[in-house]
Amino acid sequence: MSSIRLRLLKWLIPPILLMNLGAGALAYVLAPPPLREAVLRTLVLLEIVLALACVALIWFSVSSGLRPLNRLRAELNQREGDDLAAIAADDVPYELEPVVSAFNGLLAKVGEGAQARQDFLANVAHQLRTPLAGLKTQLEWLGARHAEPDSAQSVRLMLSATERMIRQTNQLLSLARAEPHHFEKARLEPLALDALVAEAVQGFVDQATLKSIDIGFDLQAATITGDRFLLRDLIDNLIDNAIRYTPPRGAVTVTVRPGLLTVEDNGPGIPPARREQVFNRYVRLDDKSHGSGLGLAIVRDIAVVHGAGLVISAPKSGRGALFTVKFR
């Protein structure tokens, strides 16, 4: 990779030195013979000093000229991977305006492509929900009427697969709804967080019972401003994740305090080095649990659009994981 500074030094220093050498040679020729030796020594010293001064001046000038470009690079490096906002061109030098304009055009195209993908994702998820719900209903109907071991087992397997597809479809829809460009602030309203959690926990009682997990809650009255559907998705995904990774005969506890939601389990926990990584899409802690790796990514996105803080830590017992969502 070439350097602008080195290229300028390469092209500017030789001509400057040649001009100075020519001027020095002329001065040497025009000087009286007795003074020529002194003039020569002086010229050599001046050429060395001048060469070093030119190198320093060019290096400093180019570095100063590149500062706006370095600031632009630093700004882009600090961005999150999904931040596609246009680069502000207010303080950009005239020479960099074409570069910034090209970047902004590229970001706009990427944003349009991302929005098109998210719209497609949301539409597909919407279209899949109805037939999957109908399929689940029919399988439940078949299971109630066919008690033969072979038939019952086949129906249970099909019903389990259908429920996983429904869950992943709902997660895709939640993911699309949580995208910043889909988030509608007009839908924000005062909500009773404790009531939302109580409603959500009831939906997981059967799932917890199947694994002999003790699911409980400690709820205090708490009112926050948010989107009811997205917050329900956030709560559902946190509880589902806790049950999914808690071993049989474990415990999951959901707590609500003013401005605060916590979900605690006594499962294997999450190593500190991976606590940020698990919020990325398609990341799973292990290959033994079913899932798409979207649940915690959805939680993060919903927390972000609500301006809430999201932290993973270890419970006081030292075993398991404690997810804390702090609303402003």
Summary of the structure (lengths in Angstrom):
residues: 328
radius of gyration: 33.1
end to end distance: 47.2
largest distance: 122.9
contacts: 900
relative contact order: 0.07
helix: 64%
strand: 12%
